[in-house]
Structure formats: C-alpha cells, structure tokens
Amino acid sequence: MYLKIIKKNFKAHPLINILIILQMIAVFTVSLIMTSAVDEKVGDYIAIKDLLENDGLFCNGWFQNFEDNGEVITGTDQIKEKLRNVELVSTINYTNLETGYTVTVETPDFGIPELGTQSTYSLMAYALIYDDYAANLYIPEVQEGVWITESNPESEYPQAVITENPYGYKVGDIAKFQVLDVPIEVEIIGIIGDNEKYLGTISNNSIDTIDIRTPSYLNLFGRHFNSVRDEYTNLGYTEEQIERSFESDGYTEGEEPVNQPVVFFSMDEWNKTGAEAIMSDLLYIKYNESITEEEKMYNRKFVNEDMPLLSYSLRFSEIQENSLNMIMNDVYTLLPIIAAIYILAMIGSISVNAINCKNQSKSYSILYLCGAKKKHLILISMLYNIIVCLTALIITLGGFLICKSANLLENTVIQAGVYQLLLAVIIILVFVCISCIVPYVMLSKKSLNESLRKSGE
C-alpha cells in the first residue's frame, strides 16, 4: 500500500521529483570525486604505515662490501650482522636487462653538417628484485595478471611482472633478456599499467619532484610511464618544452619516444635465472621494539659512515611526521568542499521534504482521516526519500561505469571503492533521517485538518 501511495505521488509531481533526483546525482558525483581525491592522498601511505610507525632507517644507494675489495653487497645478512638490535633488513635489488632491441638516434647538426651524427643504442629494461618482505609491503595495481607474490615456484621459467611496454609483452609471453653475458628467459605473469606507483626509485621514471630535505612516504615509490611525453607532462613540462627536449635528444619530428620498462621479480624467481643483481635501490632497516637510544645512534652512525656509496638514509619517524603533515594539509584543503557537500545534502533534504509535505498534505489528510497515524505518514516520507536516493545513486554509479568503460577516467583518480560508497551511505542516512524529522514537525492534527478544510472549499 505504501508503495502505491509513493508511486501516485511520483506521478502527481514528476518535475519536482526529477529535480530532486538530479540534485542527489550532483551530490553523489561531487562526493565521489572528493573522496577519490582524499583516498589517492592517503591510500599509498596506509599501505606502508605499519613500517613507518616503527623505529628504523630507510636507505638508498649502491651498497658496497665493508672490506677493501669494493664488491657490491648482494645480501642483507652482511648488513644485519653489523647492526644492533635489528628485527629485519629488507631490500629491493636492481640490475639492467638488455632487451635485444635497438634504436637509432640522430644528433642534430644545428646547421653544421659535420656535427650531425647517427648513433644506435641497445634498448634496456630495469629489473627490480624484491625479497619477501618488500614484495608484500606494497602491491601495485596490476592491470592484467597477478603480482610477483603469486609466482609459481614450479614454473619452468622464472616468472616476473612487467610495466606496460613498447615490446608488446603480454601475460603468458616468454620474454628474452640478457644480463651482462647471461641470457635469461622470463615468463610474464602480470602487467602494470601506465602511471602506476611501485616500491623502488632506481628508474629514471621515478617521481623526480621529491625534496629529500622534507622526505615523505613518496620517497619510497617510483612511477612508470610508457610514453616519455606522458612522463614530461606529469612533471609539468609545457608542450613547447617537450618538443624542444625531443629535438635535443635527436628524435625526429612526430616521433613518440617510449620509456624503458620495469621488470619486477621476487628474489626466489630471480635466483632461478642464474644472473647477478646488486643491492642498489632501497633498503629498509626495522628495529626491535627493545632498541635503546644508544643502539639507534650506533646504527645510524654505522650506516652513514661505514656503508660506501650510500645516497641517503632517513629515519622512519622523520618520514612518518612529514607524511602526516603533507596528507593533513591536502585533506584540510578538501575538507571545506566535503563539508559543502554535506550542507548541500542537508539543505536539499530539508527543502525537498518540506515541499513534499506541502504538496502531499491533502493526500496525507485523507490517509489520516481513514485511520492512518502520524508514524505511518512519516514512514511514507522515509520510503519516498530512500527510493529517490537509491535511484540517484544507481544513475551516478551507472554513469561512472560508462565513463570508465569508455576510458574517460583513465587519467584521473576517480574510483568507486569502499570509502566512496561509505560516504554515499552516510549521505543517504542523513537524507533519510531528515525525511523523518521534517514530516514530524510539519504534520500535526491541526495542519491535516486545515488541509482537509481547504480542499473542501
């Protein structure tokens, strides 16, 4: 019976109902965008928060042996045994991979023919090799396939994940590389798309805008772009600067250079290749909870003074503090917009319910005359608002899915995840609560009788 009454009300006032639904679509859309922006700011930090909340050091560099022979360290045990009261030392190792592909680049002659040269280069790829802790610490979004933590140890070939690449490697392909004089064959089990973050900073596609003086969680991440143009655009280059850079690098007009891909291995899978890698990207040193200030000072002194070719070392506490400050500054910028969404939803809800109570006062009066109680009239208003909100939410999500399938959101952070849906639920609850309060205030025995009297005149 309630639904029949609501259906009748919809038919009686179609224009106002359409306007209400459009208003709620706008509220849901803005909330979706704002929540996605906040989620983008804090999502990566949350993934590594447990590490940064501990005492420890984050190091970057080419870590050489402590002996005079200058050999590069290949395992974390050599470092851990030199430190005091350390829970773990985790690493991401690095090496270059020769792809077998070549490219010819012409150097501009700048009007002097003798200066013009033509050079052929072997195209390379970067290999990042993660130990178990690092591989599970942060799992990037895999566009196709699976991450290295799901490598099959029984596979005939070493398994790896690769970024979107100009060589056309897909999941299931066997890629051939060479490390110095060692040829290796690798089974591709996953593809990471453009503009995706990953743990590791050795690539020239890393986020280059980080100020090491104010380190944050961003220092732990690299980001890959298949297209050099996209990378430069992300760094803020103008179109003129991009074209000038391409020209100085020897690319012909209209040529679109691509970046060297990154290939990700677990340590176990890399060991199956028989090739070597060097400890020269990231190093996480996590202390035990029982560590003393004296032991911390010793460890920091040892890392800074006795580890050759160290680029930098940062305390987790320093990264944690800067990360929280950066995130909160960004969130504070977005909070007024989010607050405006709530205010818009509340004002809209109050206005909508007041208009509906006024428009439906005659119908409510008849129902009241037939024995309906005030709580039944409030229930009708509440069901009406739930239907309106769900209709608007379904249309919003449908529009999101259409835009996503058409790749219109490809270069945005907009997504419909748990937090976005949670905010939508909160907005609906606010809307529904007000739908109970407004009728309760407006619908009284006197107002219902007055409505009947006027309708009979």
C-alpha positions in Angstrom: 0.0 0.0 0.0 2.8 2.4 0.9 4.5 1.8 -2.5 1.2 2.6 -4.3 0.9 5.9 -2.5 4.5 6.8 -3.3 4.0 5.8 -6.9 1.0 8.1 -7.1 3.0 10.9 -5.6 5.7 10.5 -8.2 3.1 10.7 -11.0 1.4 13.7 -9.4 4.7 15.8 -9.3 7.1 14.5 -11.9 9.1 17.7 -12.4 9.9 18.2 -8.7 10.9 14.6 -8.4 13.2 14.8 -11.4 14.8 17.9 -9.9 15.3 16.2 -6.6 17.0 13.2 -8.3 19.3 15.5 -10.3 20.3 17.3 -7.1 21.2 14.0 -5.4 23.1 12.9 -8.5 25.2 16.1 -8.2 25.8 15.4 -4.5 26.9 11.8 -5.1 29.1 12.8 -8.1 30.9 15.5 -6.1 31.3 13.2 -3.1 32.7 10.5 -5.4 35.3 12.9 -6.8 36.3 14.4 -3.5 36.5 11.0 -1.7 38.6 9.6 -4.5 41.0 12.6 -4.2 41.4 12.0 -0.5 41.8 8.3 -1.0 44.5 8.9 -3.5 46.4 11.0 -1.0 46.2 8.5 1.9 45.9 5.1 0.2 49.6 4.6 -0.6 50.6 5.9 2.9 48.2 3.5 4.6 49.7 0.5 2.7 53.2 1.2 4.3 52.0 2.9 7.5 52.9 -0.2 9.6 56.5 0.1 8.5 56.8 3.8 9.1 55.3 3.6 12.6 58.3 1.5 13.7 61.7 2.8 14.5 64.2 2.2 11.7 66.0 3.6 8.7 65.2 3.9 5.0 68.3 3.9 2.9 69.1 4.4 -0.8 72.4 3.8 -2.6 74.8 1.3 -4.0 75.8 -0.7 -1.0 79.4 -2.0 -1.2 81.1 -4.5 0.9 82.8 -3.3 4.1 86.1 -4.9 3.1 88.6 -3.0 0.8 87.9 -5.1 -2.3 84.9 -2.9 -3.1 82.5 -5.7 -4.1 78.8 -4.8 -4.1 76.7 -6.4 -1.3 74.3 -8.9 -2.6 72.5 -10.0 0.6 71.0 -8.3 3.7 72.7 -10.7 6.2 76.0 -8.9 5.8 74.3 -5.6 6.9 72.2 -7.1 9.6 75.1 -8.7 11.4 76.8 -5.4 11.6 73.9 -3.6 13.2 72.5 -3.8 16.7 69.0 -4.9 17.9 67.5 -5.0 14.4 64.4 -7.0 13.6 64.8 -7.2 9.9 66.7 -5.7 6.9 64.7 -5.8 3.7 65.9 -4.9 0.2 64.9 -4.2 -3.4 67.8 -5.1 -5.6 68.4 -3.8 -9.1 70.0 -4.6 -12.4 69.9 -3.7 -16.1 68.3 -6.0 -18.7 69.3 -5.9 -22.3 66.2 -6.4 -24.4 67.8 -7.2 -27.8 66.0 -4.3 -29.4 67.9 -1.3 -30.8 67.1 2.3 -31.7 68.9 4.7 -34.0 69.1 8.4 -32.8 70.3 11.2 -35.0 72.1 14.1 -33.3 71.0 17.5 -34.8 73.7 19.3 -36.8 72.4 22.7 -35.9 73.2 23.9 -39.4 76.7 22.5 -39.4 76.7 19.1 -41.3 79.9 17.9 -39.6 78.2 18.0 -36.2 75.4 15.7 -37.2 75.8 12.1 -36.1 73.8 8.9 -36.1 74.1 6.5 -33.1 72.5 3.1 -32.5 71.6 2.2 -28.9 70.6 -1.1 -27.4 67.3 -0.7 -25.6 67.4 -1.7 -21.9 64.9 -2.5 -19.2 65.2 -2.2 -15.4 64.9 -5.2 -13.2 63.7 -4.7 -9.6 64.1 -7.8 -7.3 62.1 -7.9 -4.1 62.7 -10.0 -1.1 59.6 -11.5 0.6 59.0 -8.5 3.0 59.3 -5.9 0.3 57.2 -7.8 -2.2 54.3 -8.0 0.3 54.7 -4.5 1.7 53.1 -2.7 -1.2 51.2 -4.4 -4.0 50.7 -2.1 -7.0 47.6 -2.2 -9.1 48.1 -4.9 -11.7 46.3 -4.2 -15.0 46.4 -7.8 -16.2 47.6 -11.0 -14.5 49.0 -11.2 -10.9 51.7 -9.6 -8.8 55.0 -11.4 -8.1 53.8 -12.7 -4.7 51.7 -15.2 -6.7 54.6 -16.5 -8.8 54.5 -20.3 -9.3 57.8 -21.8 -7.9 57.1 -24.9 -10.1 57.1 -22.9 -13.3 59.6 -24.0 -16.0 60.7 -20.3 -16.4 61.4 -17.6 -13.8 58.2 -15.5 -13.5 58.0 -11.7 -13.5 55.7 -8.8 -13.8 56.4 -6.0 -16.3 55.1 -2.5 -16.8 53.1 -1.6 -19.9 55.9 -1.7 -22.6 56.7 -0.9 -26.2 57.7 -4.5 -26.9 54.1 -5.8 -26.7 54.8 -8.4 -23.9 51.6 -9.8 -22.5 50.7 -12.2 -19.8 51.9 -15.7 -20.7 54.7 -14.5 -23.0 58.2 -15.7 -22.7 60.5 -12.6 -22.7 64.1 -12.9 -23.6 66.7 -10.6 -21.9 70.4 -10.6 -21.2 72.2 -9.6 -18.0 75.8 -8.9 -19.0 76.8 -12.2 -20.7 74.0 -14.3 -19.2 70.9 -14.8 -21.4 67.6 -15.3 -19.4 64.1 -16.3 -20.4 61.2 -15.0 -18.3 57.5 -15.8 -18.2 55.4 -12.7 -17.9 52.6 -13.2 -15.2 51.4 -9.6 -14.9 51.2 -6.2 -16.5 51.3 -2.9 -14.5 49.6 -0.1 -16.4 50.8 3.5 -17.1 51.1 5.9 -14.2 51.1 3.2 -11.5 53.3 3.5 -8.4 55.6 0.7 -7.2 58.1 0.4 -4.4 61.5 1.3 -5.8 63.2 4.5 -7.1 66.1 3.4 -9.3 64.3 4.1 -12.6 64.6 7.4 -14.3 60.8 7.3 -14.3 60.7 7.8 -10.6 59.0 10.8 -9.0 61.7 13.4 -9.5 60.0 16.2 -7.7 60.6 14.9 -4.2 62.6 17.2 -1.9 64.9 15.0 0.2 65.0 17.7 2.8 61.4 17.0 3.6 61.1 13.3 2.9 57.7 11.6 2.9 56.3 8.2 2.0 56.6 9.3 -1.6 60.3 8.7 -1.3 59.6 5.0 -1.3 57.8 5.0 -4.6 58.6 5.1 -8.3 56.1 5.7 -11.1 56.3 4.4 -14.6 55.1 6.0 -17.8 55.3 4.0 -21.1 55.3 7.3 -23.1 58.1 9.9 -22.5 55.6 12.6 -23.4 53.3 11.5 -20.6 56.1 11.5 -18.2 57.2 15.0 -19.1 53.6 16.2 -18.9 53.2 14.7 -15.4 56.4 16.6 -14.4 54.7 19.9 -15.6 56.5 20.4 -18.9 54.8 22.6 -21.4 54.2 21.2 -24.9 57.0 23.6 -26.2 59.4 22.3 -23.6 58.6 18.7 -24.5 59.2 19.2 -28.2 62.4 21.1 -27.5 63.6 18.2 -25.3 62.7 15.7 -28.0 64.7 17.7 -30.6 67.8 18.0 -28.4 67.6 14.2 -27.8 67.7 13.6 -31.5 64.2 12.4 -32.1 62.6 13.2 -35.5 59.5 15.4 -35.7 56.4 13.4 -34.9 58.3 10.6 -33.3 56.9 9.5 -29.9 59.8 8.0 -27.8 58.9 5.4 -25.1 60.5 4.7 -21.7 62.4 1.6 -20.8 60.1 -0.8 -19.0 60.5 -2.1 -15.4 60.5 -5.8 -14.8 59.7 -7.0 -11.3 60.9 -10.3 -9.8 60.6 -11.9 -6.4 64.0 -12.9 -5.0 63.3 -16.6 -5.4 62.3 -16.2 -9.1 65.3 -14.1 -9.8 67.7 -16.7 -8.3 66.3 -19.1 -10.9 67.7 -17.0 -13.7 71.3 -17.6 -12.6 72.2 -13.9 -13.2 73.5 -11.5 -10.6 71.9 -8.3 -9.3 73.3 -5.6 -7.0 71.8 -4.2 -3.8 71.4 -0.7 -5.0 67.9 0.6 -4.7 66.1 0.6 -1.4 67.0 -0.8 2.0 64.6 -1.0 5.0 66.2 -1.4 8.4 63.5 -2.1 11.0 64.5 -2.0 14.7 63.2 -4.2 17.5 60.9 -2.5 20.0 63.5 -3.0 22.7 66.2 -1.0 21.0 67.9 1.7 23.0 68.8 5.3 22.0 72.4 4.3 22.2 71.9 1.4 19.8 69.9 3.7 17.4 72.8 6.2 17.4 75.3 3.4 16.7 73.2 2.1 13.8 72.8 5.5 12.3 76.5 6.3 12.6 77.4 2.9 11.0 75.0 3.4 8.1 76.2 7.0 7.4 79.9 6.4 7.8 80.7 2.8 7.1 78.4 1.9 4.1 80.2 3.1 1.0 78.2 4.8 -1.8 75.2 5.5 0.4 73.0 8.1 -1.3 71.0 8.9 1.8 69.5 7.4 4.9 66.3 8.7 6.5 64.6 7.9 9.8 61.2 6.3 9.7 60.0 8.8 12.3 61.1 11.7 10.0 59.3 10.2 7.0 56.2 9.5 9.2 56.0 13.0 10.5 56.4 14.7 7.1 53.9 12.2 5.5 51.2 13.0 8.1 51.8 16.8 7.7 51.6 16.5 3.9 48.4 14.4 4.0 46.7 16.6 6.5 47.5 19.7 4.5 45.9 18.2 1.4 42.9 16.9 3.4 42.4 20.3 5.0 42.2 21.8 1.5 39.5 19.3 0.6 37.5 19.4 3.8 35.6 22.7 3.0 34.4 21.1 -0.2 33.4 17.9 1.5 31.6 20.0 4.2 29.8 21.9 1.5 28.6 18.6 0.1 27.0 17.7 3.5 25.5 21.1 3.8 24.1 20.9 0.3 22.7 17.5 1.1 21.1 18.6 4.3 19.6 21.8 2.9 18.3 19.9 -0.1 16.9 17.3 2.1 15.1 19.7 4.3 13.7 21.7 1.4 12.7 18.6 -0.5 10.8 17.1 2.5 9.2 20.4 3.3 8.0 20.8 -0.4 6.8 17.2 -0.4 4.9 17.6 2.9 3.2 20.7 1.5 2.4 19.0 -1.9 1.2 15.8 -0.3 -0.7 17.4 2.6 -4.1 16.6 1.0 -3.2 13.0 0.5 -1.8 12.8 4.0 -5.0 14.3 5.3 -7.2 11.7 3.6 -5.0 8.9 4.9 -5.2 10.5 8.4 -8.9 10.6 8.1 -9.0 7.0 7.1 -7.2 6.0 10.3 -3.5 6.4 9.4 -1.4 7.5 12.2 1.4 10.1 12.1 4.1 7.4 12.2 2.6 5.9 9.0 2.8 9.2 7.2 6.4 9.6 8.3 7.2 6.1 7.1 5.8 7.0 3.6 8.0 10.1 3.5 11.0 8.0 4.6 10.4 5.3 1.9 10.0 8.0 -0.7 13.4 9.5 0.1 15.1 6.1 0.1 13.7 5.4 -3.4 14.9 8.9 -4.5 18.4 8.4 -3.1 18.8 4.9 -4.4 17.6 6.0 -7.9 20.1 8.8 -7.9 22.9 6.6 -6.6 22.2 3.9 -9.2 22.3 6.5 -12.0 25.6 8.0 -10.6 27.2 4.6 -10.5 25.9 3.7 -13.9 27.4 6.9 -15.3 30.7 6.1 -13.6 30.8 2.6 -15.1 30.0 4.0 -18.6 32.8 6.6 -18.3 35.2 4.0 -17.0 34.4 1.6 -19.8 34.9 4.4 -22.3 38.3 5.2 -20.7 37.2 8.7 -19.9 38.5 8.3 -16.3 41.9 6.8 -17.4 44.0 9.8 -16.3 42.0 10.6 -13.2 42.0 9.3 -9.6 38.2 8.9 -9.6 37.1 5.4 -8.5 34.1 3.8 -6.8 35.6 2.0 -3.8 34.7 1.2 -0.2 35.2 4.8 1.0 33.3 6.3 -1.8 30.3 4.0 -1.2 30.6 4.6 2.6 30.2 8.3 2.1 27.2 7.7 -0.2 25.6 5.6 2.5 26.2 8.4 5.1 24.6 11.0 2.8 21.6 8.7 2.3 21.3 8.1 6.1 21.3 11.9 6.6 18.8 12.4 3.9 16.5 9.7 5.4 16.8 10.9 8.9 15.8 14.4 7.9 12.9 12.8 6.0 11.6 11.6 9.3 12.2 14.9 11.2 10.6 17.3 8.8 7.2 15.5 8.5 7.2 15.0 12.2 7.4 18.8 12.7 5.1 19.8 9.8 2.4 17.2 10.1 0.2 17.9 13.0 -3.5 17.2 13.7 -4.3 20.8 13.2 -2.4 21.1 9.9 -4.0 17.9 8.5 -7.5 19.2 9.4 -6.7 22.6 7.9 -5.6 20.9 4.7 -8.9 19.0 4.5 -10.9 22.1 5.1 -9.1 24.0 2.3 -9.5 21.1 -0.1 -13.2 21.1 0.5 -13.7 24.8 -0.1 
